[in-house]
Amino acid sequence: MAIPGTGAVPSGSLYQELTAVNRRAFVPRLFVQMYYSTPTFFYLMGNAQKVAGGLSQITIPVQGQSMVQGQFTGYGGGFNQPNITPGIQDAQFNTCYWVVPVPLPFGETVIQASEREISLLKARMNDVYAVSVQNLAPLMFSGSTNSLQPNGFADGFDNGTNYPSYGGINRLSAGNQNWKGQYYSASTLTTGFTRKTMSQYIIQITDVAGGEAPTFMVMNPGDFATLNNDFVGVEQIFTNPGKEYSMGTPVRSSFPNVNIAGVPIFADHFCPKGTCYAINTRYTSFYLSEDAAFDFSGFYSLVPLGQIGQQGVCLLGYNVVCSKPSANAIITGFGGSSF
């Protein structure tokens, strides 16, 4: 509906007359006004591992103890008989299923059969993917407290403080010490988000992980802005001999991500404020069902239910699983978020 009494559009009876005989200037594009990007979710999903059926669709053999023992020997070369020490057990996970029903009412098919500007069905189908991502991305940073929901970083990287059991293995039981992730509290820090603080954490996380640095770290945009400010304060632009800056010379200030000790740190809207995750993608993977990878059932008639219309369902089966929690870390308790 046009707005009366603005610009060249009159109000009152003249507006009513013009409304009856004039078409609107309509932009045939749908501009979505919501939703957030999530680089972490898309990064993991873009490198998803394929998984199929079975009672435990994702079964990961893990070794948590040494299976042989060594000893020194002398001139005679004698040694003690070896003991058989079991050290392998299975961590088991299942895919969780997210469904999005898509309606196609009878009236819509008739009214939009022709002369349409925006296809409601096309907009609805596009929204299936967006709605799925917006609902699933926050779960990636949480832990599985509902048997129907997937695992995430919170339970995958925990050290037993909040999630004693993971993948059916109790982290607090004897012999399962190595099934613990790294969990740090930054609440006692007074330096906040600085390069020095984050560098110390990266070195510590790398050491505990056996020498493997995390692939990347992710934090809330407000926390990232605080860390970024520590870089901007000492930012420098170097002038190369024989070259000069002009109006057409681009100069980028600040950073899309910050790099500390070779580890990129970036922001994700869905990451909880005050918490930073260090993720090693060698051992943390997005597992996607080959039978339910955003598959659509097609439309089926609702006539048997006493309704003229159709309905379809989009189905996604997946889980986010960590096969080596000790190579990943959670740092919680950061304060001083910029916003």
N, C-alpha and C positions, 0 to 999 in steps of 0.2 A: 504494500500500500504506500503510495506516494505521501510525502509530508506536505500538508497545506500551509500556505502563508510563508514559505521560505523561497528565497531567490525569485525567479520569475513565475513561480506557481502561486496563484491566488488562493483565497480561502472562501468559505461560504458556498453559495449556490453556483458561482462560477467554477469553483473547484469540483463540485459534483458533476457539472456538465462536462468539463474536460476529462474527468475520470471515466465517464461513460463512452467517450468517443476516441480516446487516445490510448495507445499502448505505452507501457513503461519502457524506459531504457534499461534493459536487463543484461547483466553480465553472465554469460552462460558458463560460468566456472564456479565450483564450490570451494570456498576458502575455509579451511578448518581452523578453528580458533583455540584449540586445546592440544593437549598431548606434548610430551617431552621426549627428546632424543635420549638414548641410553647407549653410549659407546661400549660399555662393558658387556651388556647383553648381546649386542650385535657382533662384537668381537668373538665371543665364545660360540654363538650360534653359527657364525661363518666358518668355524673350524670344528663343527659338531662331529661326534663319532656316531656311526650307525649302529643301531641295536635292534634286535628282532624279538621273537616271542620267548617263551620259557617261563618257569615258575619264578626264577630270579633273573630278570632280563639282563642285569648288569652284575656280574660276578667277578671280583678282582682278587686273585691270590696275592697275599701280602706276607712278607717275611718280617717278623718282629724280634727275632732272637738269632744269635749265632748258632749254626748247626754243626760246626766242628770246632775243635780246640787245638791250639798249637802249644809247643813246649820246646825248651832248649835241650840239646843232647850233647854228650861228650864224645871222647875218642871212640868208644865202643858203639856209638850210634843207637843206643837203646832208647825206647820211649814207651809210655803207658798205652795200654789198649784204648782205642777211641770209644767214647760213649755216643750212643745215638740220641741226639737231642732234637725233638720236633720243633720247628720254628715257623711253619707256614700254616696259615688259616685263611679262610675266605671271608672277604667283606662283600656283602650282598645288598643290592639295591633293586628297586623296581621303578619302571617308568610310571609317571603320573599323567593323567589325561585331562586336558582342558578342552571344553566344548563350547562352541558359540552357535546357537540356533539362529537361522536366518529366515524370517517370514516373507512371504510374497502373497499379500491379500488379493482377492479376486478384483476388487474395485481398482486397485493400483494397476493391475495388468490392463484393464479396460481403459482407464483414464490416460495412462501414459503409453498406450500403444502407439501413438503418433503425437506430433505437435508438442513434444516435451522439450524443455530447456535443460533440466537437470534430471538424470535418471536416478530415481530413488533406489532402485535395485543396485545399480553400479556404486552409488555412494555407500549403500549398506554393506556391499561386499568389500569395498575398500576399508570400511570401518572395522571389519572383522579382524584384520591383521593389526591395525592400530590399537584396538581395544585389548587384544591379546597381549601385545607388548607392554602396554601401560599397566596391565594387571600382573603380568609375570615378572617384569623387571624388579619390582620391590622385593618379591619373594626370593630372588637370587641372593640378596644381601642378608636374608634372615635364615632361620633354621626350620627344620621340619617339625612342627608341633601338631600337625594334622596328618593322619595317615593317608589322606587323599592328595596331599600337597607334596611338592618336590623338596629335595634337600637344597641347601644353599651354603654360602660362605660361613655363616655363623656357626652351624654345627659341623661343617667340614673342617674348619680351621681351629676349632675349640680345643682346649687342653684338658677337658673333663670338668671344668668349672661349671659350665652351664649345660653341656651335653655330654654326660658320662659315656653314653653308648653311641656308636656311629657305625653304620653298615653291619649291625649285629655283633660288633666287637666292643667289649667294655674296656674303655681306656684306663679305668682305675684298677682293673684286675692285674694280678702278678703276671709279668711277662709281656704286658701290652703297653709298656711305657712309650715305646716308639710309635704308637698309634695316636699320640697326642700332637695337636697342632701347636702353634706358638700364639700365646695370648698375653698381651702386655697392657698395662694401665698407665696412661700418660698423665693421670690426674695430679701426680706429685710434681710434674715439671713446671718450672717457672719461665722457661724460655719460649714456650709455645711452639707454633709451627715455624721453624727456621731451618735453613739448610744444614746447620750443624746438628740440630736435633734429629732430623730425618736421616742424615748420613749415618749417625750413630745407630739408629734403628736398622737401617739397611745392612750395615756391617754385621750387627748382632744376628739379624734374621738369616743372613747368608751363612754365617758360621754355624748356627744351630742346624741349618738345613744341610750341613755337610759340605759346604763350599759352593752351593748353587744359589745364585742371586735370584730374586723374584723377577718375573717377566715384566711386570708393571705394578704400580700401586694406584689405588683409586680412593678419592675422598669426596665429600660433599662440596658443591661449588663455593659455599660460604667459607669452608675451611681452606679450600684451594686458593681462594682470593687472599687469605691471610698469609699463606706460604708464598704466594706469588709476590706479595708486597715486599717480602724479604729479598727477592731477586731484583725487583724494580728499583729498589733503593740504591743498588750499586750497578744498575744497567749502564752500559757504555756503547757509544757508536764510534767506530773507528773510520777515519778518513784515509783512503788509499792515495798514495802519491800519483799525481797525474790525472786524478778524477775529481769531480766536484758534484755537489748536491744541487739539484735544480727542482723546479716545481713538479716535474714528471718523475722524480726519483722516489720510489716507495721506500719508506723507513718503517719497519714493523717495531712497535713497542709492546712490551709485555710478551706473554708466551701462551700458546694453545695448550702446552703441557710443559712442566719443568723437569729437568733431567738432573738427577743427583746420583753420583757414583755409577753412571751408566744405566740407571733405572728410571724410566719415564714415569711421572706421576701426573694423572689427569683427573678431571672432575666428572662426576656423574650425578645427575639430579636425584636419583633414587638412593644414593648412598646415604645412610643415616648421618646426621650432623654429629660431629665429635668423634667419629670412628673412621679409621683408615684401614684398608685391606691391602695386604701384599700378596699377590697372586702369581703362582708359578704354573703356567699353562702346560708344562710338560706333564703335570699330575692333576690338574683341575680341568675337567672337560664337560662340555655340553653333550649329553647323549640324546639322540633323536631317533624315535621309532621309525623304521622304514615303512611301517604300515599306517602311520598316522603323523605325517610330516606336513601339517597344515592342509590335510586332505579334505576335500568337500564331497559330501555324499551325493550331491545333486538334489534337485527338487522333487518332492513326492506329494501326491495329492492328499488333501485333508478331507476329501469327500467321505471316506469311511468314518470320520469323526463327526459327520453332519455339518461340514463347513466347506464352502467353495473357496478354494485357495490352495497354496502350496507351501511347503516348508523344507528346508535343508539344514544340514549341520556341518560345521567345520570342526575338525578334530586334530588335536596335537598331543602326541605322547612324548614325554621328555623327562629328563632329570639332570641336575647339575651335581656331579660327583667328583670327589677328591680321592685319589689313590695313594697319596703320600701327604698327610696333613702336616707333617713336620717341615715341609718345604714351603709352607704358606703361613701367613700370620695375620692376626687381628691386633690393631693398636686402638684402644678405646680410651675415652676420658679426656680428649683434647678439648680445650676451651679457647675462647677468643675468636669465634667465627666472625667474619667481616659482616655477614648479614644473615 
